[in-house]
Amino acid sequence: MWPFRNRRKARTSLPGHLRARYDAAQTMVENARHWAMADGLSADAAMTPDVRRTLRNRARYEVANNSYAKGMVLTIAGDCVGTGPRLQLLTEDNETNRIVEQAFAEWASAVDLAAKLRTMRMAKSTDGEAFAVLVNNPDLDHPVKLDLCLVEADQITTPVTAINRPEVVDGIELDGLGHPEAYHVLQEHPGAYGIGPALVTSRRIPATAATEPGGCRPPSARPVCRASSPTWPTSRCWKATTTSKTPGDRSARSPRSTTSRNTADTE
C-alpha cells in the first residue's frame, strides 16, 4: 500500500439520544445515610409547631451557653438596628422639617423604640420570627399614645375554636392569596406557671395592626430559627420594654436590667 495515501478515519456512530444524569440524584451505599432524611414536604408540613418549638428551645439553650453565638446575635442586632430609626424630611420648609423630626425622635425615645427593634431582631435570629402589635398606651409619657407591644412567638398559635379551619396555619389567619389577614395571640405564654384557661383564651389581631418579618420559604406561614445566628435568651425582655416610665423620665430601660423573664425571627 502506498505509504503517503490518506487514510480515512473511522467514524464513530452517535446514539440516537444522549443520556445524562445528576450525581446528586443517585442513591448508593456511600450516600444512602446522608440523604435518608431528605423529603418533599411543603414548607408548612416540614415546619410543624412541634418542629419549630424544638428548634426554638435548642437555639435559646445554645446561645445561653455559647458566648460566640451570643456575640453573633448582639452584633447582628447592633448592625441592623443600632440606635434606632431616625426620620428625615426634605421639604422646602426647614423649620417644619426640624419640628417633625424632633417630635418623632421624642416619641421613639418615649416608647423605647430602638430597644424593642433590637429585641425583635435578636428574636428573629433565634425563633425565626418576631411579632409586634401597635397599641394605644394611655400611660405613655408623650402626646402620641401609639406604642409598640412585643409578643412572644410561642403565643401565636391556633385557638381551639379555629383548629379545624384550613386557612388558619398555627395562629396566622391567611386570606385567599396566602397573605396574613389576622393573628391569634394567646393571653399568656404557654410556658408560664399557673396559667390555666389562658392556653385556650386568645385574641384576634388584624394584620394591619401587627408586624412580622418574613420567612425563608415563600409558601411558608411560619419560619424556623436560623442555626447560623441563634439569639440570646436573656435578651428576650418583652415585658421590660413595655413597662411604663415615671413622668419626665425618658431614659431607655435596658431589657437586661429586669428580673422578669423576657419573651422571644430579614437579612
C-alpha positions as CSV (number, residue, x, y, z in Angstrom):
1,M,0.0,0.0,0.0
2,W,1.2,3.4,-0.9
3,P,2.6,5.0,2.4
4,F,1.5,8.5,1.7
5,R,-2.1,7.6,0.9
6,N,-4.6,9.5,3.1
7,R,-6.4,7.1,5.3
8,R,-10.0,7.6,6.1
9,K,-10.6,8.0,9.8
10,A,-13.1,5.6,11.3
11,R,-16.3,7.3,12.1
12,T,-17.9,6.7,15.4
13,S,-21.6,6.3,15.3
14,L,-23.5,8.5,17.7
15,P,-26.5,7.2,19.6
16,G,-30.0,8.4,18.7
17,H,-30.3,10.3,22.0
18,L,-27.9,11.4,24.8
19,R,-28.5,10.2,28.3
20,A,-27.3,12.4,31.2
21,R,-27.9,12.3,34.9
22,Y,-27.1,14.2,38.1
23,D,-24.7,12.6,40.6
24,A,-26.7,14.1,43.5
25,A,-29.8,12.2,42.3
26,Q,-28.1,8.8,42.6
27,T,-28.6,6.8,45.8
28,M,-25.6,4.5,46.6
29,V,-24.2,2.8,49.6
30,E,-21.9,5.7,50.2
31,N,-24.6,8.4,50.3
32,A,-27.7,6.5,51.4
33,R,-27.4,7.6,55.0
34,H,-26.6,11.1,54.0
35,W,-29.9,11.5,52.1
36,A,-32.0,9.4,54.3
37,M,-33.8,12.4,55.9
38,A,-34.5,14.3,52.6
39,D,-38.2,14.7,51.9
40,G,-40.6,16.6,49.6
41,L,-42.8,18.1,52.3
42,S,-44.3,21.5,51.9
43,A,-43.0,24.4,54.0
44,D,-45.9,24.3,56.4
45,A,-45.7,20.5,56.7
46,A,-42.0,20.5,57.3
47,M,-42.1,23.3,59.9
48,T,-44.9,22.0,62.2
49,P,-45.4,23.6,65.6
50,D,-43.6,20.8,67.3
51,V,-40.6,21.1,65.0
52,R,-40.4,24.9,65.4
53,R,-40.8,24.6,69.2
54,T,-37.9,22.1,69.4
55,L,-35.7,24.3,67.3
56,R,-36.6,27.4,69.3
57,N,-35.8,25.8,72.6
58,R,-32.5,24.4,71.4
59,A,-31.4,27.6,69.8
60,R,-32.2,29.5,73.0
61,Y,-30.3,27.0,75.1
62,E,-27.3,27.1,72.7
63,V,-27.0,30.9,72.9
64,A,-27.4,30.8,76.7
65,N,-24.4,28.6,77.0
66,N,-22.3,29.7,74.0
67,S,-20.7,33.2,74.2
68,Y,-19.8,33.0,70.5
69,A,-23.4,32.7,69.4
70,K,-24.4,35.4,71.9
71,G,-21.9,37.8,70.3
72,M,-23.1,36.9,66.8
73,V,-26.7,37.8,67.7
74,L,-25.8,41.0,69.5
75,T,-23.6,42.1,66.6
76,I,-26.4,41.4,64.1
77,A,-28.9,43.4,66.1
78,G,-26.5,46.2,66.7
79,D,-25.6,46.5,63.0
80,C,-29.2,46.2,61.8
81,V,-30.9,48.5,64.3
82,G,-28.1,50.4,66.0
83,T,-29.5,53.4,67.9
84,G,-32.9,53.1,66.1
85,P,-34.5,54.7,63.1
86,R,-34.5,58.4,62.5
87,L,-36.9,60.5,60.5
88,Q,-35.6,62.8,57.8
89,L,-37.9,65.3,56.0
90,L,-36.7,67.0,52.8
91,T,-39.4,69.6,52.2
92,E,-38.7,73.2,51.3
93,D,-39.6,74.3,54.9
94,N,-36.6,73.6,57.0
95,E,-38.3,74.7,60.2
96,T,-41.2,72.2,59.6
97,N,-38.7,69.5,58.9
98,R,-36.9,70.2,62.2
99,I,-40.1,70.2,64.2
100,V,-41.4,66.9,62.8
101,E,-38.1,65.2,63.1
102,Q,-37.7,66.3,66.7
103,A,-41.3,65.1,67.5
104,F,-40.6,61.7,66.0
105,A,-37.3,61.4,68.0
106,E,-39.1,62.2,71.2
107,W,-41.8,59.7,70.5
108,A,-39.3,57.0,69.7
109,S,-37.5,57.7,72.9
110,A,-40.7,57.6,74.9
111,V,-41.7,54.1,73.6
112,D,-38.1,52.8,73.7
113,L,-38.3,52.0,70.0
114,A,-34.6,51.2,69.5
115,A,-34.5,48.6,72.3
116,K,-37.7,47.0,71.1
117,L,-36.4,46.7,67.5
118,R,-33.1,45.2,68.7
119,T,-35.1,42.7,70.7
120,M,-37.1,41.8,67.7
121,R,-34.0,41.4,65.6
122,M,-32.4,39.1,68.1
123,A,-35.7,37.1,68.4
124,K,-35.7,36.8,64.6
125,S,-32.3,35.1,64.8
126,T,-33.4,32.6,67.3
127,D,-37.1,32.0,66.8
128,G,-37.1,32.7,63.1
129,E,-39.8,35.3,63.7
130,A,-40.8,38.2,65.9
131,F,-44.2,39.8,66.4
132,A,-45.2,43.3,67.5
133,V,-48.6,44.9,67.8
134,L,-49.4,48.6,67.5
135,V,-51.5,49.5,70.6
136,N,-52.8,52.6,72.3
137,N,-51.0,53.2,75.6
138,P,-52.7,55.8,77.7
139,D,-49.8,55.7,80.3
140,L,-47.2,56.7,77.7
141,D,-45.4,59.9,78.7
142,H,-45.9,61.5,75.3
143,P,-48.8,63.3,73.5
144,V,-48.9,60.5,70.9
145,K,-50.1,57.4,72.7
146,L,-49.1,54.9,70.0
147,D,-47.0,52.2,71.4
148,L,-45.3,49.0,70.1
149,C,-46.1,45.9,72.1
150,L,-43.8,42.9,71.5
151,V,-45.4,39.4,71.5
152,E,-43.6,36.1,72.2
153,A,-43.6,33.7,69.1
154,D,-44.9,30.9,71.4
155,Q,-48.1,32.9,71.9
156,I,-49.0,32.9,68.3
157,T,-50.9,29.7,67.9
158,T,-54.2,28.4,66.6
159,P,-57.0,28.6,69.2
160,V,-59.3,25.6,69.9
161,T,-62.2,27.3,68.2
162,A,-60.3,27.6,64.9
163,I,-58.4,24.3,64.9
164,N,-60.4,22.9,62.0
165,R,-60.1,25.9,59.8
166,P,-57.6,25.3,57.0
167,E,-57.0,29.0,56.4
168,V,-55.5,29.3,60.0
169,V,-52.0,28.0,60.0
170,D,-50.6,27.8,63.5
171,G,-52.1,31.1,64.7
172,I,-51.8,33.0,61.4
173,E,-55.1,33.5,59.5
174,L,-54.4,33.7,55.8
175,D,-56.6,35.2,53.0
176,G,-57.3,33.6,49.6
177,L,-53.9,34.7,48.3
178,G,-51.9,33.4,51.2
179,H,-51.3,36.8,52.8
180,P,-51.6,37.2,56.6
181,E,-55.1,38.6,57.5
182,A,-55.0,38.2,61.2
183,Y,-53.0,36.8,64.1
184,H,-54.4,34.7,67.0
185,V,-52.5,35.6,70.2
186,L,-52.7,33.7,73.5
187,Q,-53.4,35.8,76.5
188,E,-50.5,34.3,78.4
189,H,-47.3,32.5,77.5
190,P,-47.9,28.7,77.2
191,G,-44.7,28.1,79.2
192,A,-45.9,30.2,82.2
193,Y,-46.8,28.7,85.5
194,G,-50.4,28.5,86.7
195,I,-52.0,30.0,83.5
196,G,-54.9,27.5,83.4
197,P,-57.5,28.6,80.9
198,A,-55.2,31.2,79.3
199,L,-54.0,28.5,76.9
200,V,-57.3,28.4,75.2
201,T,-58.1,32.1,75.5
202,S,-56.8,34.1,72.6
203,R,-57.5,37.4,70.8
204,R,-57.6,38.0,67.1
205,I,-55.4,40.9,65.9
206,P,-55.8,42.2,62.4
207,A,-52.6,42.0,60.3
208,T,-52.8,45.8,59.7
209,A,-52.1,46.3,63.4
210,A,-49.2,43.8,63.6
211,T,-45.9,43.3,62.0
212,E,-43.8,40.2,61.4
213,P,-40.5,39.7,59.4
214,G,-40.9,37.2,56.6
215,G,-39.6,33.6,56.4
216,C,-37.1,31.9,54.1
217,R,-39.6,29.9,52.0
218,P,-42.3,31.8,50.2
219,P,-45.2,29.4,50.8
220,S,-44.4,29.2,54.5
221,A,-46.7,30.8,57.0
222,R,-44.3,30.4,59.9
223,P,-40.5,30.3,59.5
224,V,-38.0,28.5,61.7
225,C,-34.9,29.7,63.6
226,R,-31.6,30.3,61.8
227,A,-29.0,27.9,63.0
228,S,-26.2,30.3,62.0
229,S,-27.4,33.1,64.3
230,P,-29.5,32.0,67.3
231,T,-30.4,34.6,69.7
232,W,-29.6,35.4,73.3
233,P,-32.5,34.2,75.6
234,T,-31.6,36.7,78.3
235,S,-32.4,39.5,75.8
236,R,-36.0,38.4,75.3
237,C,-37.2,41.0,77.8
238,W,-40.6,41.8,76.2
239,K,-42.2,42.9,79.5
240,A,-39.4,45.2,80.3
241,T,-39.8,47.1,77.1
242,T,-43.5,47.8,77.7
243,T,-43.0,48.9,81.4
244,S,-44.3,52.4,81.9
245,K,-41.9,55.1,83.0
246,T,-42.2,57.8,85.6
247,P,-43.3,61.2,84.3
248,G,-40.3,63.1,82.9
249,D,-38.1,60.1,82.8
250,R,-37.2,59.5,79.1
251,S,-34.2,57.2,79.8
252,A,-34.4,53.9,78.0
253,R,-34.7,51.0,80.3
254,S,-32.3,48.2,79.4
255,P,-34.0,44.8,78.8
256,R,-31.2,43.1,80.7
257,S,-31.9,45.2,83.9
258,T,-35.2,43.4,84.7
259,T,-35.8,40.3,86.7
260,S,-38.9,39.3,84.7
261,R,-38.4,36.6,82.2
262,N,-38.4,38.0,78.7
263,T,-40.2,36.5,75.7
264,A,-38.7,35.8,72.4
265,D,-37.3,35.7,63.8
266,T,-34.6,39.6,57.2
267,E,-31.4,39.7,56.2
